[in-house]
Amino acid sequence: MKAKISIKHYTSKVLSDYTSPVMISICKDGKRKYVSTGISCLPSDWDNKKNELKRTVKNAKAINVIIQQKYNAIVSRELDYIAQNISYNIDDLISSIKADNSNKFLLSDLLEKYIEYKKIKHSTIVSYEYTLSILKEHNAIYVTDINTDIIDDIIYNSGMKDTSIRLIVDNIKALMNFAVKNKIIKENPIKGYNGSKKMNFETKKRALSYEEINQIEYNYITKYFVTKEQIDSIKSMNQEQINSIKDKELREYYTNIINNRINIYSESFAVGLFLLSYNMQGLALVDLLSLKKSDFQIYHYSNKQSLQNNLLNPESKQYFKIETKRNKKGKNVTIFIPVDQFMMFCNIIFNGQFNPDSIENDDYFFPVFDNKMTEIEVFKKKQILQVMLNRKLKQFASKIGINSDITFYTARHSFASILNWNGINPSLIAQMMGRDVADIQVYLKQFNDNQIIESLQYINRIKD
């Protein structure tokens, strides 16, 4: 019985980038199997009548040829079996195609093997899938398509930032090394390639000054901090009084107080988390949102010198000591923050009604994720939330006269740079931020003009 062979856009399977794979369906003797073409696309990019990519899609013509070649190869193999009167099954067709294409190992299949071997987390998988999508745009589908010309094409014709290109190049190198290790290819085709001469890989420093951080904190607290008496007053306001508030963000904040609701996409939530990120040793947003109540412990600090000088009134303070692990590097880091400072920011973030007793020990501290969410669901929400919060952060900064390209990454840069400007040992800064000493410089902004002049005064003995 002849097999039924067709091209299918397999929409039942949705990949992390929301595309679905294009497969070759083989049906014979009551059995069906699918062969990957290495191509995936959005439903809106697929022409169901012509059973191919729409011509409006970039490189559609070349990609459709690849799909058709895969289809034709399977049909041709079946005709060979029929002509020679040889019995065959689905596996014979699939195995023969794999044999015919031994020198055409799909990049998508290579990535699949790499993911299975490395057991990498979802965020890293997305990074590699994005790399493959860029390679596809530059007509690289198979492992043997990779060469230095492809990398040059990406550098000069992709229109991407150099830091994004660096990530793609690093991913390609890792995949090619893996292909060599698994004897898919003999040697890495881009081994020794140095694209750094053609690109600026330096991460843009976006650190704020100590004065700018204070400006954000002052304006944030002035605008949003409310006492218990003020909360009672807000709750007694009618709709007309609420509507009369000109500031849209403040109007929303008061409405959330009245309705006992937290909007995680609001300005008050965004700026509060930014200030916590800065004050919690530059803790990255993703690590901040991953904290659970069980990560927090009370730590009592007493200044030894003060204790010796004033036994009746020693200088002491309560801190939260937070033991956590960085998502990006997997390094353990210990965070300290004064309890009163942390509680003040949380009181605003939780709309003036912060109640830590309502949070279970195993629950996330901030109301963004819950324990029932899958890794993919958490990742997608993080991606959306980061975009929304950065937008609110920029709007707030702009309103108070800070027009820097401010993002949550700025909090991390600012923490490191301000400590560096004040002479703190880089080794200590690295430890506080869960980084290696060797690469802490990525966070340190260059000293400004005033600081250079002030340092020269030590040499020139200039006195005011």
Buried (B, 14 or more C-beta within 10 A) or exposed (E): EEBEBEBBBBEEEBEBEEBBBBBBBBEBEEEEBBBBBBBBBBEEBBBEEEBBBBEEBEEBEEBBEBBBEBBEBBEEBBEEBEEEEEEBBBEBBBEBBEEEBEEBBBBBBBBEBBBEEEEEEBBEBBBBBBBBEBBBBBEBBBBBBBEBEBBBBBBEEBEBEBEBBBBBBEBBBBBBBBBBEEEBBEEBBBEEBEBEEEBEEEEEBBBBBEEBBEBBBEBBBEBBEBEEEEBEEBEEBEEEEBEEBEEEBBBBBBBBBBEEEBBBEBBBBBBBBBBBBBBBBBBBBBBBBBBBBEBBEEBEEEEEEEEEEEEEEBEEEEBBBBEBEBBEBEBEBEBBBBBEBBEBBBBBBBBBBBEEEEBEEEBBBBBBBEEEBEEEEBBBBBEEBBEBBBBBBBBBBEEBEBEBEBBBBBBBBBBBBBBBBEEEEBEEBBBBBBBEEEEBEEBBBEEEEEEEEEEEEEEEEEEE
